[in-house]
Amino acid sequence: MSDRATIKHFSCTASLFLLLFVTTCLGCGGHSQPDCSVAVALGVAPNNATADHAAAPPGNKISFVASDTLPNGCIPTPGPIRQDLKWSVSDTANTTIGNTLNVDYGVATCINATLALVTVTATGTNRLGAMISGTATLACK
């Protein structure tokens, strides 16, 4: 093979390799698909709520629920309401929240009016055992 033929063969091979490399990289976009079977957080509803501490029950209470939130890029699908979570509130002097199933699970009670919004948090694990959480806010007037 002549030097000119060798250079042409090398140039074609290098061009083909470069084209294959670029096509492969563009095809995958450099990103992997998220695992849509594993929750990354919890969605708490209602997201914002208000209760009157001076009202008789149930007017001084708000019932919160939570469900799994999937990673970005996953098609949102309604999931079951979780009943294995730990509920907490940021202002334990003026509010409480229950953790007993079929009694007061996820039910926040305003004991006094609050100056700031109370953060309601649900915490649990996803199917891989990683801790996940979600929050909402509660105003006690």
C-alpha positions as CSV (number, residue, x, y, z in Angstrom):
1,M,0.0,0.0,0.0
2,S,1.4,3.4,-0.9
3,D,1.9,6.2,1.7
4,R,-1.0,8.1,0.0
5,A,-3.3,5.1,0.3
6,T,-2.3,4.5,3.9
7,I,-3.1,8.1,4.8
8,K,-6.5,8.0,3.0
9,H,-7.3,4.7,4.8
10,F,-6.3,6.1,8.2
11,S,-8.3,9.3,7.5
12,C,-11.4,7.3,6.6
13,T,-11.0,5.1,9.7
14,A,-10.5,8.1,12.0
15,S,-13.5,9.9,10.5
16,L,-15.7,6.8,10.9
17,F,-14.6,6.3,14.5
18,L,-15.3,10.0,15.3
19,L,-18.7,9.8,13.7
20,L,-19.6,6.7,15.7
21,F,-18.4,8.2,18.9
22,V,-20.4,11.5,18.4
23,T,-23.5,9.5,17.4
24,T,-23.2,7.3,20.5
25,C,-22.8,10.3,22.8
26,L,-25.6,12.3,21.3
27,G,-27.9,9.3,21.3
28,C,-27.6,8.9,25.1
29,G,-27.4,12.6,25.8
30,G,-24.9,11.8,28.6
31,H,-27.9,11.2,31.0
32,S,-29.3,8.0,32.4
33,Q,-33.0,7.5,32.9
34,P,-34.2,7.9,36.5
35,D,-35.4,4.8,38.4
36,C,-39.2,5.6,38.5
37,S,-39.8,2.8,40.9
38,V,-38.0,4.5,43.8
39,A,-39.5,7.5,45.7
40,V,-37.2,10.4,46.3
41,A,-39.4,12.4,48.6
42,L,-42.9,12.6,50.0
43,G,-45.7,14.9,48.8
44,V,-47.8,16.2,51.7
45,A,-51.3,17.5,51.2
46,P,-52.8,19.9,51.8
47,N,-49.6,21.9,51.0
48,N,-50.9,24.9,53.0
49,A,-53.6,24.9,55.6
50,T,-55.2,27.1,58.2
51,A,-57.1,26.1,61.4
52,D,-58.7,28.2,64.2
53,H,-57.3,27.3,67.6
54,A,-60.4,28.8,69.2
55,A,-62.8,26.6,67.2
56,A,-64.4,23.5,68.6
57,P,-63.1,20.2,67.1
58,P,-62.9,19.6,64.2
59,G,-62.5,23.3,63.4
60,N,-59.1,23.4,65.2
61,K,-57.8,20.4,63.3
62,I,-56.3,19.7,59.9
63,S,-55.8,16.2,58.5
64,F,-52.6,15.7,56.4
65,V,-51.8,12.9,54.1
66,A,-48.6,11.9,52.2
67,S,-47.6,9.8,49.2
68,D,-44.4,9.0,47.4
69,T,-42.9,11.5,45.0
70,L,-40.9,10.1,42.0
71,P,-37.8,11.6,40.5
72,N,-37.9,14.3,37.9
73,G,-38.5,12.8,34.4
74,C,-40.9,10.2,35.7
75,I,-44.5,10.2,34.7
76,P,-46.5,11.3,37.8
77,T,-48.9,8.6,38.8
78,P,-51.2,8.7,41.8
79,G,-49.8,6.5,44.5
80,P,-51.3,5.2,47.7
81,I,-51.5,7.3,50.7
82,R,-48.7,6.2,53.1
83,Q,-49.7,5.0,56.5
84,D,-46.2,4.1,57.7
85,L,-44.8,7.6,58.3
86,K,-43.7,9.6,61.3
87,W,-45.4,12.9,61.5
88,S,-44.0,16.0,63.4
89,V,-44.6,19.7,63.7
90,S,-42.0,22.5,64.1
91,D,-44.0,24.3,66.9
92,T,-44.8,21.7,69.6
93,A,-45.9,24.4,72.1
94,N,-48.8,25.5,69.9
95,T,-49.6,22.5,67.8
96,T,-49.7,18.7,68.0
97,I,-49.9,16.0,65.3
98,G,-51.0,12.4,65.7
99,N,-49.2,9.2,64.8
100,T,-51.7,6.6,65.7
101,L,-53.5,4.9,62.8
102,N,-57.3,5.0,62.8
103,V,-57.2,7.5,65.6
104,D,-55.3,10.7,64.9
105,Y,-52.7,9.8,62.2
106,G,-51.6,12.9,60.4
107,V,-54.1,15.1,62.2
108,A,-52.6,18.4,63.4
109,T,-54.4,20.3,66.2
110,C,-53.9,24.0,66.8
111,I,-53.7,24.6,70.6
112,N,-52.8,28.3,70.4
113,A,-52.5,30.9,67.6
114,T,-49.1,30.9,66.0
115,L,-47.1,34.0,64.9
116,A,-45.3,32.0,62.2
117,L,-46.3,29.2,59.9
118,V,-45.8,25.7,61.5
119,T,-43.9,23.2,59.3
120,V,-45.7,19.8,59.2
121,T,-43.2,17.0,58.3
122,A,-43.8,13.5,57.2
123,T,-40.8,11.2,57.3
124,G,-40.3,7.6,56.2
125,T,-38.3,5.3,54.0
126,N,-38.5,4.4,50.3
127,R,-38.5,0.9,49.0
128,L,-34.6,0.8,49.2
129,G,-34.6,1.9,52.9
130,A,-33.4,5.5,52.3
131,M,-35.0,8.2,54.4
132,I,-37.4,10.5,52.6
133,S,-39.5,13.3,53.8
134,G,-42.0,16.0,52.7
135,T,-43.4,19.1,54.3
136,A,-46.5,21.4,54.4
137,T,-47.3,24.5,56.3
138,L,-50.0,25.1,58.9
139,A,-51.3,28.5,60.1
140,C,-53.0,28.5,63.5
141,K,-55.2,31.6,63.8
